[in-house]
Amino acid sequence: MQEIQLRDAKATLSAVIDQAKQGEPSIITRHGRPEAVLLSFAEWQRLSQVPSFGRLLMAAPITDDDLPSPSGGLRSAEL
């Protein structure tokens, strides 16, 4: 992944986009700090379709036998 300054990215935007389409994203920097990432539309679509961890857990085929049984019961608390 290449880093490119914002002013250079503006001057060579067509080339930066062509590189992204070929699978080489670019980090756009401003004053030396990363500000944005330019990647291909296909890569963005692929990344945006990744399910959340919660959805993955909800879809997991877990049965009651997969979970450990509670041990010890409830504790008594002093108030």
All heavy atoms as a GROMACS GRO file, in nm:
protein
  602
    1MET      N    1   0.087  -0.117   0.000
    1MET     CA    2   0.000   0.000   0.000
    1MET      C    3   0.090   0.122   0.000
    1MET      O    4   0.180   0.133   0.082
    1MET     CB    5  -0.090  -0.003   0.124
    1MET     CG    6  -0.196   0.104   0.121
    1MET     SD    7  -0.313   0.102   0.260
    1MET     CE    8  -0.388  -0.056   0.245
    2GLN      N    9   0.066   0.211  -0.092
    2GLN     CA   10   0.149   0.331  -0.102
    2GLN      C   11   0.087   0.447  -0.026
    2GLN      O   12  -0.035   0.454  -0.009
    2GLN     CB   13   0.169   0.369  -0.248
    2GLN     CG   14   0.047   0.429  -0.315
    2GLN     CD   15   0.080   0.491  -0.449
    2GLN    OE1   16   0.195   0.514  -0.480
    2GLN    NE2   17  -0.023   0.518  -0.527
    3GLU      N   18   0.172   0.535   0.023
    3GLU     CA   19   0.126   0.660   0.083
    3GLU      C   20   0.150   0.771  -0.017
    3GLU      O   21   0.255   0.775  -0.081
    3GLU     CB   22   0.202   0.691   0.212
    3GLU     CG   23   0.154   0.613   0.330
    3GLU     CD   24   0.208   0.666   0.462
    3GLU    OE1   25   0.250   0.784   0.468
    3GLU    OE2   26   0.209   0.588   0.557
    4ILE      N   27   0.053   0.859  -0.032
    4ILE     CA   28   0.065   0.970  -0.126
    4ILE      C   29   0.006   1.095  -0.061
    4ILE      O   30  -0.098   1.088   0.006
    4ILE     CB   31  -0.005   0.937  -0.259
    4ILE    CG1   32   0.021   1.044  -0.364
    4ILE    CG2   33  -0.150   0.906  -0.241
    4ILE    CD1   34  -0.022   1.004  -0.504
    5GLN      N   35   0.076   1.206  -0.078
    5GLN     CA   36   0.028   1.332  -0.022
    5GLN      C   37  -0.095   1.378  -0.100
    5GLN      O   38  -0.108   1.351  -0.220
    5GLN     CB   39   0.136   1.438  -0.028
    5GLN     CG   40   0.253   1.409   0.062
    5GLN     CD   41   0.359   1.519   0.054
    5GLN    OE1   42   0.337   1.625  -0.004
    5GLN    NE2   43   0.473   1.491   0.113
    6LEU      N   44  -0.182   1.448  -0.033
    6LEU     CA   45  -0.307   1.492  -0.092
    6LEU      C   46  -0.285   1.572  -0.221
    6LEU      O   47  -0.350   1.546  -0.322
    6LEU     CB   48  -0.389   1.573   0.008
    6LEU     CG   49  -0.522   1.630  -0.042
    6LEU    CD1   50  -0.614   1.517  -0.087
    6LEU    CD2   51  -0.588   1.712   0.066
    7ARG      N   52  -0.191   1.663  -0.218
    7ARG     CA   53  -0.168   1.745  -0.338
    7ARG      C   54  -0.120   1.660  -0.455
    7ARG      O   55  -0.157   1.684  -0.569
    7ARG     CB   56  -0.074   1.861  -0.309
    7ARG     CG   57   0.068   1.820  -0.283
    7ARG     CD   58   0.159   1.944  -0.273
    7ARG     NE   59   0.293   1.900  -0.240
    7ARG     CZ   60   0.345   1.904  -0.119
    7ARG    NH1   61   0.274   1.951  -0.019
    7ARG    NH2   62   0.467   1.860  -0.098
    8ASP      N   63  -0.039   1.557  -0.428
    8ASP     CA   64   0.007   1.467  -0.533
    8ASP      C   65  -0.107   1.378  -0.582
    8ASP      O   66  -0.116   1.347  -0.700
    8ASP     CB   67   0.124   1.382  -0.485
    8ASP     CG   68   0.247   1.466  -0.451
    8ASP    OD1   69   0.261   1.576  -0.510
    8ASP    OD2   70   0.326   1.421  -0.367
    9ALA      N   71  -0.194   1.337  -0.490
    9ALA     CA   72  -0.308   1.254  -0.528
    9ALA      C   73  -0.402   1.332  -0.619
    9ALA      O   74  -0.454   1.277  -0.717
    9ALA     CB   75  -0.383   1.204  -0.405
   10LYS      N   76  -0.421   1.460  -0.589
   10LYS     CA   77  -0.506   1.543  -0.674
   10LYS      C   78  -0.445   1.559  -0.813
   10LYS      O   79  -0.516   1.553  -0.914
   10LYS     CB   80  -0.530   1.680  -0.611
   10LYS     CG   81  -0.624   1.676  -0.493
   10LYS     CD   82  -0.674   1.813  -0.454
   10LYS     CE   83  -0.576   1.890  -0.373
   10LYS     NZ   84  -0.630   2.018  -0.320
   11ALA      N   85  -0.315   1.576  -0.819
   11ALA     CA   86  -0.248   1.597  -0.947
   11ALA      C   87  -0.245   1.472  -1.034
   11ALA      O   88  -0.242   1.481  -1.156
   11ALA     CB   89  -0.106   1.648  -0.923
   12THR      N   90  -0.247   1.355  -0.969
   12THR     CA   91  -0.236   1.228  -1.043
   12THR      C   92  -0.352   1.135  -1.012
   12THR      O   93  -0.336   1.013  -1.008
   12THR     CB   94  -0.103   1.158  -1.008
   12THR    OG1   95  -0.100   1.131  -0.868
   12THR    CG2   96   0.016   1.241  -1.047
   13LEU      N   97  -0.470   1.192  -0.990
   13LEU     CA   98  -0.586   1.114  -0.946
   13LEU      C   99  -0.616   0.996  -1.039
   13LEU      O  100  -0.644   0.885  -0.992
   13LEU     CB  101  -0.709   1.203  -0.931
   13LEU     CG  102  -0.835   1.133  -0.877
   13LEU    CD1  103  -0.808   1.073  -0.740
   13LEU    CD2  104  -0.949   1.232  -0.871
   14SER      N  105  -0.610   1.016  -1.167
   14SER     CA  106  -0.640   0.909  -1.261
   14SER      C  107  -0.545   0.791  -1.241
   14SER      O  108  -0.588   0.675  -1.239
   14SER     CB  109  -0.630   0.961  -1.404
   14SER     OG  110  -0.664   0.860  -1.496
   15ALA      N  111  -0.417   0.818  -1.224
   15ALA     CA  112  -0.319   0.711  -1.203
   15ALA      C  113  -0.341   0.641  -1.068
   15ALA      O  114  -0.329   0.518  -1.058
   15ALA     CB  115  -0.177   0.767  -1.210
   16VAL      N  116  -0.375   0.718  -0.965
   16VAL     CA  117  -0.401   0.660  -0.832
   16VAL      C  118  -0.523   0.567  -0.839
   16VAL      O  119  -0.524   0.458  -0.781
   16VAL     CB  120  -0.420   0.771  -0.726
   16VAL    CG1  121  -0.460   0.712  -0.592
   16VAL    CG2  122  -0.293   0.854  -0.713
   17ILE      N  123  -0.625   0.608  -0.912
   17ILE     CA  124  -0.745   0.524  -0.929
   17ILE      C  125  -0.711   0.398  -1.007
   17ILE      O  126  -0.755   0.288  -0.972
   17ILE     CB  127  -0.858   0.603  -0.996
   17ILE    CG1  128  -0.911   0.708  -0.898
   17ILE    CG2  129  -0.970   0.511  -1.042
   17ILE    CD1  130  -1.014   0.802  -0.958
   18ASP      N  131  -0.630   0.410  -1.111
   18ASP     CA  132  -0.590   0.292  -1.188
   18ASP      C  133  -0.514   0.192  -1.100
   18ASP      O  134  -0.535   0.071  -1.110
   18ASP     CB  135  -0.504   0.332  -1.308
   18ASP     CG  136  -0.582   0.402  -1.417
   18ASP    OD1  137  -0.708   0.388  -1.418
   18ASP    OD2  138  -0.520   0.470  -1.502
   19GLN      N  139  -0.428   0.242  -1.012
   19GLN     CA  140  -0.356   0.154  -0.921
   19GLN      C  141  -0.452   0.084  -0.825
   19GLN      O  142  -0.436  -0.035  -0.796
   19GLN     CB  143  -0.251   0.233  -0.842
   19GLN     CG  144  -0.135   0.278  -0.926
   19GLN     CD  145  -0.041   0.370  -0.850
   19GLN    OE1  146  -0.079   0.431  -0.749
   19GLN    NE2  147   0.082   0.382  -0.898
   20ALA      N  148  -0.551   0.157  -0.776
   20ALA     CA  149  -0.649   0.097  -0.686
   20ALA      C  150  -0.727  -0.013  -0.757
   20ALA      O  151  -0.753  -0.119  -0.700
   20ALA     CB  152  -0.744   0.204  -0.631
   21LYS      N  153  -0.763   0.010  -0.882
   21LYS     CA  154  -0.835  -0.091  -0.960
   21LYS      C  155  -0.750  -0.216  -0.981
   21LYS      O  156  -0.803  -0.326  -0.992
   21LYS     CB  157  -0.877  -0.033  -1.095
   21LYS     CG  158  -0.995   0.061  -1.086
   21LYS     CD  159  -1.030   0.123  -1.220
   21LYS     CE  160  -1.065   0.016  -1.321
   21LYS     NZ  161  -1.106   0.073  -1.452
   22GLN      N  162  -0.619  -0.200  -0.983
   22GLN     CA  163  -0.528  -0.312  -1.001
   22GLN      C  164  -0.494  -0.380  -0.869
   22GLN      O  165  -0.413  -0.472  -0.865
   22GLN     CB  166  -0.401  -0.267  -1.071
   22GLN     CG  167  -0.424  -0.221  -1.214
   22GLN     CD  168  -0.300  -0.160  -1.276
   22GLN    OE1  169  -0.193  -0.158  -1.216
   22GLN    NE2  170  -0.316  -0.109  -1.397
   23GLY      N  171  -0.556  -0.335  -0.761
   23GLY     CA  172  -0.538  -0.400  -0.631
   23GLY      C  173  -0.438  -0.333  -0.539
   23GLY      O  174  -0.401  -0.390  -0.438
   24GLU      N  175  -0.392  -0.213  -0.572
   24GLU     CA  176  -0.298  -0.142  -0.486
   24GLU      C  177  -0.364  -0.016  -0.429
   24GLU      O  178  -0.364   0.089  -0.491
   24GLU     CB  179  -0.172  -0.102  -0.563
   24GLU     CG  180  -0.067  -0.041  -0.473
   24GLU     CD  181   0.058   0.003  -0.547
   24GLU    OE1  182   0.079  -0.040  -0.662
   24GLU    OE2  183   0.132   0.083  -0.490
   25PRO      N  184  -0.421  -0.028  -0.308
   25PRO     CA  185  -0.483   0.089  -0.246
   25PRO      C  186  -0.378   0.194  -0.209
   25PRO      O  187  -0.259   0.163  -0.200
   25PRO     CB  188  -0.550   0.034  -0.120
   25PRO     CG  189  -0.528  -0.110  -0.119
   25PRO     CD  190  -0.433  -0.146  -0.227
   26SER      N  191  -0.421   0.316  -0.187
   26SER     CA  192  -0.332   0.426  -0.150
   26SER      C  193  -0.382   0.493  -0.024
   26SER      O  194  -0.502   0.516  -0.009
   26SER     CB  195  -0.326   0.530  -0.262
   26SER     OG  196  -0.273   0.476  -0.380
   27ILE      N  197  -0.290   0.525   0.064
   27ILE     CA  198  -0.322   0.604   0.183
   27ILE      C  199  -0.296   0.749   0.146
   27ILE      O  200  -0.186   0.786   0.105
   27ILE     CB  201  -0.234   0.564   0.303
   27ILE    CG1  202  -0.258   0.417   0.340
   27ILE    CG2  203  -0.261   0.656   0.422
   27ILE    CD1  204  -0.161   0.365   0.444
   28ILE      N  205  -0.399   0.832   0.158
   28ILE     CA  206  -0.387   0.974   0.128
   28ILE      C  207  -0.351   1.046   0.258
   28ILE      O  208  -0.420   1.032   0.359
   28ILE     CB  209  -0.518   1.032   0.072
   28ILE    CG1  210  -0.573   0.946  -0.043
   28ILE    CG2  211  -0.500   1.177   0.030
   28ILE    CD1  212  -0.487   0.938  -0.165
   29THR      N  213  -0.241   1.120   0.255
   29THR     CA  214  -0.197   1.191   0.375
   29THR      C  215  -0.211   1.342   0.356
   29THR      O  216  -0.207   1.392   0.245
   29THR     CB  217  -0.049   1.158   0.408
   29THR    OG1  218   0.034   1.202   0.301
   29THR    CG2  219  -0.030   1.010   0.432
   30ARG      N  220  -0.230   1.409   0.467
   30ARG     CA  221  -0.233   1.556   0.470
   30ARG      C  222  -0.142   1.600   0.585
   30ARG      O  223  -0.164   1.556   0.698
   30ARG     CB  224  -0.376   1.606   0.493
   30ARG     CG  225  -0.386   1.758   0.487
   30ARG     CD  226  -0.523   1.807   0.522
   30ARG     NE  227  -0.616   1.773   0.413
   30ARG     CZ  228  -0.749   1.772   0.428
   30ARG    NH1  229  -0.803   1.802   0.543
   30ARG    NH2  230  -0.825   1.741   0.326
   31HIS      N  231  -0.042   1.677   0.552
   31HIS     CA  232   0.057   1.721   0.651
   31HIS      C  233   0.121   1.602   0.722
   31HIS      O  234   0.147   1.606   0.842
   31HIS     CB  235  -0.005   1.817   0.753
   31HIS     CG  236  -0.075   1.934   0.691
   31HIS    ND1  237  -0.009   2.030   0.617
   31HIS    CD2  238  -0.206   1.969   0.690
   31HIS    CE1  239  -0.096   2.119   0.574
   31HIS    NE2  240  -0.216   2.085   0.616
   32GLY      N  241   0.142   1.494   0.647
   32GLY     CA  242   0.210   1.376   0.702
   32GLY      C  243   0.122   1.282   0.781
   32GLY      O  244   0.168   1.178   0.826
   33ARG      N  245  -0.005   1.315   0.798
   33ARG     CA  246  -0.096   1.230   0.875
   33ARG      C  247  -0.192   1.157   0.780
   33ARG      O  248  -0.248   1.220   0.689
   33ARG     CB  249  -0.177   1.313   0.975
   33ARG     CG  250  -0.094   1.370   1.087
   33ARG     CD  251  -0.182   1.438   1.191
   33ARG     NE  252  -0.274   1.536   1.132
   33ARG     CZ  253  -0.251   1.667   1.125
   33ARG    NH1  254  -0.140   1.716   1.174
   33ARG    NH2  255  -0.339   1.747   1.071
   34PRO      N  256  -0.215   1.029   0.801
   34PRO     CA  257  -0.312   0.956   0.717
   34PRO      C  258  -0.451   1.015   0.734
   34PRO      O  259  -0.496   1.037   0.846
   34PRO     CB  260  -0.307   0.812   0.770
   34PRO     CG  261  -0.185   0.803   0.854
   34PRO     CD  262  -0.152   0.941   0.900
   35GLU      N  263  -0.518   1.044   0.623
   35GLU     CA  264  -0.652   1.104   0.626
   35GLU      C  265  -0.756   1.015   0.559
   35GLU      O  266  -0.871   1.017   0.598
   35GLU     CB  267  -0.651   1.240   0.556
   35GLU     CG  268  -0.569   1.346   0.627
   35GLU     CD  269  -0.633   1.396   0.755
   35GLU    OE1  270  -0.756   1.387   0.768
   35GLU    OE2  271  -0.560   1.445   0.840
   36ALA      N  272  -0.717   0.940   0.456
   36ALA     CA  273  -0.814   0.859   0.382
   36ALA      C  274  -0.742   0.745   0.312
   36ALA      O  275  -0.620   0.746   0.299
   36ALA     CB  276  -0.886   0.946   0.279
   37VAL      N  277  -0.820   0.647   0.268
   37VAL     CA  278  -0.767   0.536   0.189
   37VAL      C  279  -0.847   0.528   0.061
   37VAL      O  280  -0.971   0.531   0.063
   37VAL     CB  281  -0.777   0.403   0.266
   37VAL    CG1  282  -0.731   0.288   0.179
   37VAL    CG2  283  -0.695   0.408   0.394
   38LEU      N  284  -0.778   0.518  -0.051
   38LEU     CA  285  -0.844   0.502  -0.180
   38LEU      C  286  -0.824   0.357  -0.222
   38LEU      O  287  -0.712   0.310  -0.233
   38LEU     CB  288  -0.782   0.596  -0.284
   38LEU     CG  289  -0.847   0.589  -0.422
   38LEU    CD1  290  -0.983   0.656  -0.418
   38LEU    CD2  291  -0.759   0.653  -0.525
   39LEU      N  292  -0.935   0.287  -0.241
   39LEU     CA  293  -0.929   0.148  -0.285
   39LEU      C  294  -1.034   0.126  -0.393
   39LEU      O  295  -1.122   0.209  -0.411
   39LEU     CB  296  -0.948   0.052  -0.168
   39LEU     CG  297  -1.068   0.072  -0.078
   39LEU    CD1  298  -1.168  -0.037  -0.100
   39LEU    CD2  299  -1.022   0.071   0.066
   40SER      N  300  -1.024   0.015  -0.461
   40SER     CA  301  -1.118  -0.011  -0.571
   40SER      C  302  -1.260  -0.029  -0.518
   40SER      O  303  -1.280  -0.068  -0.402
   40SER     CB  304  -1.075  -0.134  -0.649
   40SER     OG  305  -1.096  -0.251  -0.571
   41PHE      N  306  -1.356  -0.004  -0.604
   41PHE     CA  307  -1.495  -0.020  -0.566
   41PHE      C  308  -1.524  -0.166  -0.532
   41PHE      O  309  -1.595  -0.196  -0.435
   41PHE     CB  310  -1.587   0.027  -0.678
   41PHE     CG  311  -1.732   0.021  -0.642
   41PHE    CD1  312  -1.787   0.110  -0.553
   41PHE    CD2  313  -1.814  -0.077  -0.698
   41PHE    CE1  314  -1.921   0.104  -0.518
   41PHE    CE2  315  -1.948  -0.083  -0.663
   41PHE     CZ  316  -2.002   0.007  -0.574
   42ALA      N  317  -1.466  -0.258  -0.608
   42ALA     CA  318  -1.487  -0.402  -0.581
   42ALA      C  319  -1.434  -0.440  -0.443
   42ALA      O  320  -1.499  -0.515  -0.369
   42ALA     CB  321  -1.418  -0.486  -0.688
   43GLU      N  322  -1.318  -0.387  -0.404
   43GLU     CA  323  -1.262  -0.416  -0.272
   43GLU      C  324  -1.348  -0.354  -0.162
   43GLU      O  325  -1.372  -0.414  -0.058
   43GLU     CB  326  -1.119  -0.364  -0.264
   43GLU     CG  327  -1.048  -0.394  -0.134
   43GLU     CD  328  -1.019  -0.542  -0.113
   43GLU    OE1  329  -1.043  -0.623  -0.204
   43GLU    OE2  330  -0.974  -0.576  -0.002
   44TRP      N  331  -1.397  -0.231  -0.186
   44TRP     CA  332  -1.485  -0.168  -0.088
   44TRP      C  333  -1.612  -0.250  -0.068
   44TRP      O  334  -1.658  -0.271   0.044
   44TRP     CB  335  -1.520  -0.026  -0.132
   44TRP     CG  336  -1.618   0.038  -0.040
   44TRP    CD1  337  -1.593   0.096   0.080
   44TRP    CD2  338  -1.759   0.046  -0.060
   44TRP    NE1  339  -1.710   0.141   0.136
   44TRP    CE2  340  -1.815   0.111   0.052
   44TRP    CE3  341  -1.844   0.005  -0.161
   44TRP    CZ2  342  -1.949   0.136   0.065
   44TRP    CZ3  343  -1.979   0.031  -0.149
   44TRP    CH2  344  -2.031   0.095  -0.036
   45GLN      N  345  -1.670  -0.299  -0.178
   45GLN     CA  346  -1.791  -0.382  -0.168
   45GLN      C  347  -1.762  -0.509  -0.088
   45GLN      O  348  -1.841  -0.549  -0.003
   45GLN     CB  349  -1.843  -0.421  -0.306
   45GLN     CG  350  -1.923  -0.313  -0.372
   45GLN     CD  351  -1.983  -0.361  -0.503
   45GLN    OE1  352  -1.914  -0.421  -0.584
   45GLN    NE2  353  -2.110  -0.334  -0.521
   46ARG      N  354  -1.650  -0.573  -0.115
   46ARG     CA  355  -1.614  -0.696  -0.044
   46ARG      C  356  -1.599  -0.668   0.106
   46ARG      O  357  -1.652  -0.743   0.189
   46ARG     CB  358  -1.483  -0.752  -0.100
   46ARG     CG  359  -1.444  -0.886  -0.040
   46ARG     CD  360  -1.307  -0.930  -0.090
   46ARG     NE  361  -1.199  -0.854  -0.033
   46ARG     CZ  362  -1.150  -0.872   0.090
   46ARG    NH1  363  -1.201  -0.964   0.169
   46ARG    NH2  364  -1.050  -0.800   0.133
   47LEU      N  365  -1.532  -0.561   0.140
   47LEU     CA  366  -1.511  -0.528   0.281
   47LEU      C  367  -1.639  -0.486   0.351
   47LEU      O  368  -1.658  -0.512   0.469
   47LEU     CB  369  -1.406  -0.418   0.295
   47LEU     CG  370  -1.264  -0.458   0.256
   47LEU    CD1  371  -1.173  -0.336   0.256
   47LEU    CD2  372  -1.211  -0.565   0.348
   48SER      N  373  -1.730  -0.421   0.279
   48SER     CA  374  -1.852  -0.373   0.342
   48SER      C  375  -1.953  -0.485   0.365
   48SER      O  376  -2.049  -0.467   0.439
   48SER     CB  377  -1.916  -0.261   0.260
   48SER     OG  378  -1.961  -0.311   0.136
   49GLN      N  379  -1.931  -0.601   0.306
   49GLN     CA  380  -2.022  -0.714   0.323
   49GLN      C  381  -1.981  -0.808   0.436
   49GLN      O  382  -2.047  -0.906   0.461
   49GLN     CB  383  -2.030  -0.795   0.192
   49GLN     CG  384  -2.085  -0.716   0.076
   49GLN     CD  385  -2.224  -0.662   0.102
   49GLN    OE1  386  -2.310  -0.733   0.153
   49GLN    NE2  387  -2.246  -0.536   0.070
   50VAL      N  388  -1.873  -0.778   0.504
   50VAL     CA  389  -1.827  -0.863   0.614
   50VAL      C  390  -1.927  -0.850   0.729
   50VAL      O  391  -1.955  -0.740   0.775
   50VAL     CB  392  -1.686  -0.822   0.659
   50VAL    CG1  393  -1.643  -0.901   0.782
   50VAL    CG2  394  -1.588  -0.839   0.546
   51PRO      N  395  -1.981  -0.963   0.776
   51PRO     CA  396  -2.078  -0.954   0.885
   51PRO      C  397  -2.011  -0.916   1.017
   51PRO      O  398  -1.893  -0.941   1.036
   51PRO     CB  399  -2.136  -1.096   0.893
   51PRO     CG  400  -2.033  -1.183   0.832
   51PRO     CD  401  -1.960  -1.100   0.732
   52SER      N  402  -2.088  -0.858   1.105
   52SER     CA  403  -2.035  -0.821   1.236
   52SER      C  404  -2.012  -0.947   1.318
   52SER      O  405  -2.065  -1.054   1.290
   52SER     CB  406  -2.134  -0.730   1.309
   52SER     OG  407  -2.250  -0.803   1.344
   53PHE      N  408  -1.931  -0.933   1.422
   53PHE     CA  409  -1.902  -1.047   1.510
   53PHE      C  410  -2.031  -1.098   1.575
   53PHE      O  411  -2.052  -1.217   1.588
   53PHE     CB  412  -1.801  -1.006   1.617
   53PHE     CG  413  -1.759  -1.118   1.707
   53PHE    CD1  414  -1.688  -1.226   1.657
   53PHE    CD2  415  -1.791  -1.117   1.841
   53PHE    CE1  416  -1.650  -1.331   1.739
   53PHE    CE2  417  -1.754  -1.220   1.924
   53PHE     CZ  418  -1.682  -1.327   1.874
   54GLY      N  419  -2.120  -1.006   1.612
   54GLY     CA  420  -2.247  -1.046   1.672
   54GLY      C  421  -2.331  -1.129   1.577
   54GLY      O  422  -2.392  -1.229   1.617
   55ARG      N  423  -2.336  -1.090   1.449
   55ARG     CA  424  -2.411  -1.168   1.351
   55ARG      C  425  -2.350  -1.306   1.331
   55ARG      O  426  -2.421  -1.404   1.312
   55ARG     CB  427  -2.420  -1.094   1.219
   55ARG     CG  428  -2.513  -0.976   1.224
   55ARG     CD  429  -2.531  -0.918   1.084
   55ARG     NE  430  -2.602  -0.792   1.089
   55ARG     CZ  431  -2.732  -0.782   1.074
   55ARG    NH1  432  -2.805  -0.889   1.054
   55ARG    NH2  433  -2.790  -0.665   1.081
   56LEU      N  434  -2.217  -1.314   1.333
   56LEU     CA  435  -2.152  -1.444   1.321
   56LEU      C  436  -2.188  -1.534   1.439
   56LEU      O  437  -2.214  -1.653   1.422
   56LEU     CB  438  -2.000  -1.427   1.311
   56LEU     CG  439  -1.946  -1.371   1.181
   56LEU    CD1  440  -1.797  -1.344   1.192
   56LEU    CD2  441  -1.974  -1.466   1.066
   57LEU      N  442  -2.190  -1.477   1.559
   57LEU     CA  443  -2.226  -1.557   1.676
   57LEU      C  444  -2.372  -1.603   1.669
   57LEU      O  445  -2.404  -1.717   1.704
   57LEU     CB  446  -2.204  -1.477   1.804
   57LEU     CG  447  -2.060  -1.460   1.849
   57LEU    CD1  448  -2.054  -1.372   1.974
   57LEU    CD2  449  -1.994  -1.593   1.875
   58MET      N  450  -2.460  -1.513   1.624
   58MET     CA  451  -2.602  -1.549   1.614
   58MET      C  452  -2.624  -1.660   1.511
   58MET      O  453  -2.715  -1.740   1.525
   58MET     CB  454  -2.684  -1.425   1.575
   58MET     CG  455  -2.680  -1.315   1.677
   58MET     SD  456  -2.785  -1.343   1.817
   58MET     CE  457  -2.944  -1.317   1.744
   59ALA      N  458  -2.541  -1.666   1.409
   59ALA     CA  459  -2.557  -1.765   1.303
   59ALA      C  460  -2.488  -1.897   1.337
   59ALA      O  461  -2.508  -1.997   1.267
   59ALA     CB  462  -2.501  -1.711   1.172
   60ALA      N  463  -2.409  -1.901   1.444
   60ALA     CA  464  -2.335  -2.022   1.479
   60ALA      C  465  -2.433  -2.131   1.524
   60ALA      O  466  -2.526  -2.105   1.600
   60ALA     CB  467  -2.234  -1.993   1.590
   61PRO      N  468  -2.411  -2.255   1.479
   61PRO     CA  469  -2.500  -2.365   1.518
   61PRO      C  470  -2.465  -2.418   1.657
   61PRO      O  471  -2.406  -2.525   1.673
   61PRO     CB  472  -2.473  -2.469   1.409
   61PRO     CG  473  -2.331  -2.444   1.368
   61PRO     CD  474  -2.311  -2.296   1.382
   62ILE      N  475  -2.501  -2.344   1.761
   62ILE     CA  476  -2.472  -2.383   1.899
   62ILE      C  477  -2.596  -2.448   1.960
   62ILE      O  478  -2.706  -2.397   1.948
   62ILE     CB  479  -2.430  -2.260   1.981
   62ILE    CG1  480  -2.300  -2.202   1.925
   62ILE    CG2  481  -2.412  -2.296   2.128
   62ILE    CD1  482  -2.256  -2.075   1.993
   63THR      N  483  -2.574  -2.561   2.026
   63THR     CA  484  -2.682  -2.628   2.099
   63THR      C  485  -2.656  -2.614   2.249
   63THR      O  486  -2.549  -2.571   2.291
   63THR     CB  487  -2.690  -2.777   2.061
   63THR    OG1  488  -2.570  -2.842   2.104
   63THR    CG2  489  -2.707  -2.795   1.911
   64ASP      N  490  -2.753  -2.653   2.330
   64ASP     CA  491  -2.737  -2.644   2.475
   64ASP      C  492  -2.621  -2.729   2.524
   64ASP      O  493  -2.557  -2.697   2.624
   64ASP     CB  494  -2.866  -2.687   2.546
   64ASP     CG  495  -2.976  -2.584   2.530
   64ASP    OD1  496  -2.945  -2.467   2.500
   64ASP    OD2  497  -3.095  -2.621   2.546
   65ASP      N  498  -2.592  -2.839   2.454
   65ASP     CA  499  -2.481  -2.926   2.495
   65ASP      C  500  -2.345  -2.862   2.471
   65ASP      O  501  -2.244  -2.905   2.527
   65ASP     CB  502  -2.487  -3.059   2.419
   65ASP     CG  503  -2.613  -3.139   2.454
   65ASP    OD1  504  -2.668  -3.117   2.564
   65ASP    OD2  505  -2.655  -3.222   2.371
   66ASP      N  506  -2.339  -2.761   2.385
   66ASP     CA  507  -2.212  -2.694   2.355
   66ASP      C  508  -2.167  -2.601   2.467
   66ASP      O  509  -2.049  -2.570   2.479
   66ASP     CB  510  -2.223  -2.612   2.226
   66ASP     CG  511  -2.240  -2.699   2.104
   66ASP    OD1  512  -2.193  -2.814   2.105
   66ASP    OD2  513  -2.302  -2.652   2.007
   67LEU      N  514  -2.260  -2.555   2.550
   67LEU     CA  515  -2.228  -2.460   2.655
   67LEU      C  516  -2.202  -2.532   2.786
   67LEU      O  517  -2.268  -2.632   2.817
   67LEU     CB  518  -2.344  -2.360   2.673
   67LEU     CG  519  -2.380  -2.280   2.547
   67LEU    CD1  520  -2.505  -2.198   2.572
   67LEU    CD2  521  -2.265  -2.192   2.507
   68PRO      N  522  -2.108  -2.486   2.865
   68PRO     CA  523  -2.082  -2.551   2.994
   68PRO      C  524  -2.199  -2.529   3.089
   68PRO      O  525  -2.267  -2.427   3.085
   68PRO     CB  526  -1.956  -2.482   3.045
   68PRO     CG  527  -1.952  -2.352   2.975
   68PRO     CD  528  -2.021  -2.372   2.843
   69SER      N  529  -2.223  -2.628   3.173
   69SER     CA  530  -2.331  -2.614   3.271
   69SER      C  531  -2.283  -2.525   3.385
   69SER      O  532  -2.166  -2.528   3.422
   69SER     CB  533  -2.374  -2.750   3.325
   69SER     OG  534  -2.264  -2.813   3.388
   70PRO      N  535  -2.375  -2.445   3.441
   70PRO     CA  536  -2.335  -2.359   3.553
   70PRO      C  537  -2.298  -2.444   3.674
   70PRO      O  538  -2.362  -2.545   3.705
   70PRO     CB  539  -2.459  -2.274   3.580
   70PRO     CG  540  -2.571  -2.336   3.505
   70PRO     CD  541  -2.513  -2.429   3.403
   71SER      N  542  -2.191  -2.407   3.743
   71SER     CA  543  -2.149  -2.484   3.861
   71SER      C  544  -2.156  -2.395   3.983
   71SER      O  545  -2.129  -2.277   3.978
   71SER     CB  546  -2.005  -2.535   3.841
   71SER     OG  547  -1.919  -2.426   3.823
   72GLY      N  548  -2.194  -2.454   4.092
   72GLY     CA  549  -2.193  -2.382   4.218
   72GLY      C  550  -2.322  -2.308   4.251
   72GLY      O  551  -2.343  -2.270   4.364
   73GLY      N  552  -2.407  -2.286   4.157
   73GLY     CA  553  -2.531  -2.217   4.184
   73GLY      C  554  -2.510  -2.071   4.221
   73GLY      O  555  -2.411  -2.010   4.185
   74LEU      N  556  -2.603  -2.016   4.298
   74LEU     CA  557  -2.596  -1.875   4.335
   74LEU      C  558  -2.513  -1.858   4.461
   74LEU      O  559  -2.512  -1.942   4.550
   74LEU     CB  560  -2.737  -1.820   4.359
   74LEU     CG  561  -2.832  -1.823   4.240
   74LEU    CD1  562  -2.970  -1.778   4.282
   74LEU    CD2  563  -2.779  -1.732   4.131
   75ARG      N  564  -2.444  -1.746   4.469
   75ARG     CA  565  -2.369  -1.714   4.590
   75ARG      C  566  -2.458  -1.632   4.682
   75ARG      O  567  -2.543  -1.557   4.639
   75ARG     CB  568  -2.247  -1.630   4.557
   75ARG     CG  569  -2.147  -1.700   4.470
   75ARG     CD  570  -2.025  -1.615   4.450
   75ARG     NE  571  -2.058  -1.478   4.415
   75ARG     CZ  572  -1.970  -1.381   4.400
   75ARG    NH1  573  -1.844  -1.406   4.415
   75ARG    NH2  574  -2.007  -1.259   4.368
   76SER      N  575  -2.435  -1.646   4.809
   76SER     CA  576  -2.508  -1.562   4.903
   76SER      C  577  -2.430  -1.432   4.919
   76SER      O  578  -2.308  -1.431   4.923
   76SER     CB  579  -2.523  -1.632   5.038
   76SER     OG  580  -2.396  -1.658   5.093
   77ALA      N  581  -2.502  -1.325   4.926
   77ALA     CA  582  -2.439  -1.194   4.939
   77ALA      C  583  -2.476  -1.134   5.073
   77ALA      O  584  -2.590  -1.144   5.119
   77ALA     CB  585  -2.485  -1.103   4.827
   78GLU      N  586  -2.379  -1.074   5.139
   78GLU     CA  587  -2.407  -1.006   5.264
   78GLU      C  588  -2.444  -0.861   5.235
   78GLU      O  589  -2.374  -0.791   5.163
   78GLU     CB  590  -2.284  -1.009   5.355
   78GLU     CG  591  -2.250  -1.149   5.402
   78GLU     CD  592  -2.128  -1.145   5.495
   78GLU    OE1  593  -2.108  -1.044   5.563
   78GLU    OE2  594  -2.056  -1.245   5.495
   79LEU      N  595  -2.556  -0.817   5.287
   79LEU     CA  596  -2.600  -0.680   5.267
   79LEU      C  597  -2.584  -0.599   5.391
   79LEU      O  598  -2.594  -0.629   5.497
   79LEU     CB  599  -2.745  -0.678   5.219
   79LEU     CG  600  -2.770  -0.751   5.087
   79LEU    CD1  601  -2.918  -0.748   5.055
   79LEU    CD2  602  -2.695  -0.680   4.974
   0.00000   0.00000   0.00000
